[in-house]
Amino acid sequence: MEGNPHPVPRTVEEVFSDFRGRRAGLIKALTSDVQKFYQECDPEKENLCLYGLPNEAWEVNLPVEEVPPELPEPALGINFARDGMQEKDWLSLVAVHSDSWLLAVAFYFGARFGFGKNERKRLFQMINDLPTIFEVVTGNAKQPKDQSAPHNNSSKNKSSGKQSRQSELPQSKGVKMSPLPKEEEESGEEEEEDDEQGATCGACGDNYGADEFWICCDVCERWFHGKCVKITPAKAEHIKQYKCPGCSSKRARV
């Protein structure tokens, strides 16, 4: 969290310099300083954010209290998914959100100081010449754009292949609430609907709703609203084995 001691960038070159400094700090956190970064993202703490600073440093901290904040905020609560995902998948997810945050900050400055069309275009071209943080962390150049669609399809195929998981309560983790594929038999749809009617959230106790995202704990096999355990459909796609907060805290005490 910044107290904004750094000079406010006002030109394209200054904004790009600010971008590069923050980017370098975030890359350090996710590569050379990864062990320190991992330790600071304790799931037992409150919602944490990863900040890149203009001086090529980084910090994990709570979001600012002022509303709206001085700058766009990074992804909130990155620590909650730390123990529910493979480390490399978690780091990749944080990297993607960090890339988005960097662009938000850069174009926030551009909007604030009235950059015109040509200035915005020049700023983006300068930024686009650099590899994304995701590309640096994973080593896969341009993978987010070129392979996004196949990746999503492969996730759906894996989920649809697990017939036993689909026939349980709401639906397997990592999949948004939606009707079964048309290829499924109508009898299978009716059975699933009957199962879903009796499902309750292990956190809030409310009944299952067809328009809500749910996730199942692989340890206690209870179902939870994604919003109750702070897991989004996007995060769920990267989780190999999900442990609910209760099971995670039990493991920590052992």
N, C-alpha and C positions, 0 to 999 in steps of 0.2 A: 504494500500500500504506500502510495507516494504522498509526501507532503508537498510535492511539486517544487523542489529546490532547484531544479534544472531550468535553464532558459527556455522559454516557450518558442518553438520553431514557427517562423512566419513566412518563409519562402520555400519553394519546392526543394531546394538543396538542403535547407535546414530540416525540413520534415523527413527527407530521405535519410539524412544523417541520424536523426532521432530513431527512425525505423531500424536502421542497421544496428544501432547500439542496443535497442531492446531485443532485436532478433538474436544478436550474439549472446546476450544474457540468457535468453530462453534456451538456446542450443546448448549452452554450458549446463544448465539445469538438467536437461534430458540426455546428456552424453557424458561429459567428463565429470560432472558433479552429481551423477544420477543416484549414487548411494545416499548422499546427504539429502537430496530432494525426496527420495523415497521415504526416508526416516521422518522428514518433516510433515509428510502427508498422512498423519495418523487418522484413521477413520473414526476414532473416539472423539476427535475434536469437532468443533463446529464447521460450518461451510467454509472451506478454504479456497483461495485463488492463487494462481501462479502469475506473478508480475515480472515482466522484463523491464529493466531500467535503461535509460539512455546512456549510462556509463558502462554498459556491457555487464552489469550485475543482475542478479535475480533475487526474488524473495517469495516465500510462501506466507500469505497473511490473510486475515479476514477482510472482507470487502469494506470499503469506506462507508461511513454512516450517513454522509450527506446525500440527499436526494433532490435532484439528480446529481450524480457524481461529477467531478471536474473533468474526468476522462471516461470513455466507455470502460465498463468492467470486464475482466476476463471471465471465463467459464466458472460458475460457482459450484462448489462442492466436489472438486476433483478428488478429494481424499476418500469419499464414500465408496468409490469403485475400486480402490487400491487392492484390497484383499479378495475381491470377488472376480478378478480377472488375471490372466497371465500377465506378468510384468511387461513384456514387450508389447502386448496389445493395449495395455493401459497407457504406456508411454506414447504409443502411436495415437491414441485417442486424444491425449492431452496435447500432443503436437498439432493435430488438426485444429483443435479449438484455439491454440496459440496463434496459428497462422491467421485464423479469422479475426482474432483480437487485434493483431498487428495492423491488418488492413483497416479495421474499424478506427483505430487510433490515428493512423495516417490520414484518412479521409475526413475524420473529425476535424483535424487541424486545417485541412483544405477547405472544408465548409466554413469553419469559424473565421478564417481570414480571407474568404472570398476568392478562392482559386477559380479561374475561368476554365472553360472547356479544354483549351490547349495545355494549361498548367496541370489539370487533373490527368490528362492523357500522358503528359511527360512524366508525372510522378508515378503513374501505374507502370509505364514502360520501364522505368528505373527499378521499381520493385520487382517486376516480372522477370527481369534479367537474373535475379538471385534465385537459387533453389529454395523451395519452401522448407520450413522446419520439418514437416512430415517426410520430405524427400531425404533430408539429412539424417534424421533419426532412423528411418527404415532402410535407406540406401537404395530405394526404388524410385528413380527419376520419373516424374510425371505420372506415377501410379494413381494418385487420387482422381485425375481427370480421365485417363485412358482406360482404367479398369474398374471404375465405380459401378457401372451397370453389371458386368459379369460377376463382381463380388456380391452384389445384392441378390442376383439370381441364384448363385451357389448357396447362399444362406437359406433362401427359400426352399431350394431342393433338399438341403439337409433336413430342414424342419419337416417338410412334407414326407420325407422318407421314414420318419419315426412315427409310424401309425399308432403305436401304443401310447406315446406321449400325447398325441393329438386327441385321443379318445378319453383322456383324463379330464380333470376340471378345466377351467376356461380354455387354456391353450398353452403350448410350450413356450418357454422364455425366448425372448428375442424376436417374437412375432407380434405384430399389432393385432388388436381384435378385429377380425374380419371374417366373412363367411368362408366356409371351406371351398376348395376349388370345385369347379363344375363337374370334374371327373368323379368326385366322391359320390357314393350312392346316397339316395335320399334317406334311407334307413340310418346311415351313419350320422347324418345331420341331425335327425331327430334324437338319437341317443345322446349326442354331445349337448344338445340344447337342454335335455333333461338333467344331465350332470351339472351343467352350469347353473341351473336354477338354485341348487342347494349350496353353492359355494359362498363362503364368507371370507373377508380379508383378515389375515392373522394379525394385522396391526390395528385397524379401526373397527373391525367386526361387521362392517356393512356388507350387504349382499352383492353378488356379482352383477355387473352391468355390461350389456353387450357392446356398448360404445366405449369401454374403458380398457386400458392396457394393464395386464396382470403379469406377474412373474412368480414362478414356483421355486422355493428353496430346495436345493438338492440334498440337504442334510435332514431337515425335519419334514420335508415334502408338504409344507403349508403354502398356501397361495396368498399373495399380497397385491394390493394396488401398487402400480409402479410409483405413483405420486407419494404414497405413504412411506416407501423405503428409498425415495429419491433415485429411482432408476428409470431412465427413459428408454423407449424402444431402440434408439440408436446405441445407447450404452449396452443394452441387453444383447445386441448382436455380437459384441466382442467378449462376452462373459462365457468362459468355458464351463465353470461350475459356480453357480450362484449360492452364496450363504447369506441368509437373512441377518439383520442386526443382532437378533437374539443368539443365533448359532455362532456368529462371529465373536460376540463377547464371551461366550462360553469357552471357545478355543483360546481366547486371550488369557483367561483366568487359569487355565490348566498349567 
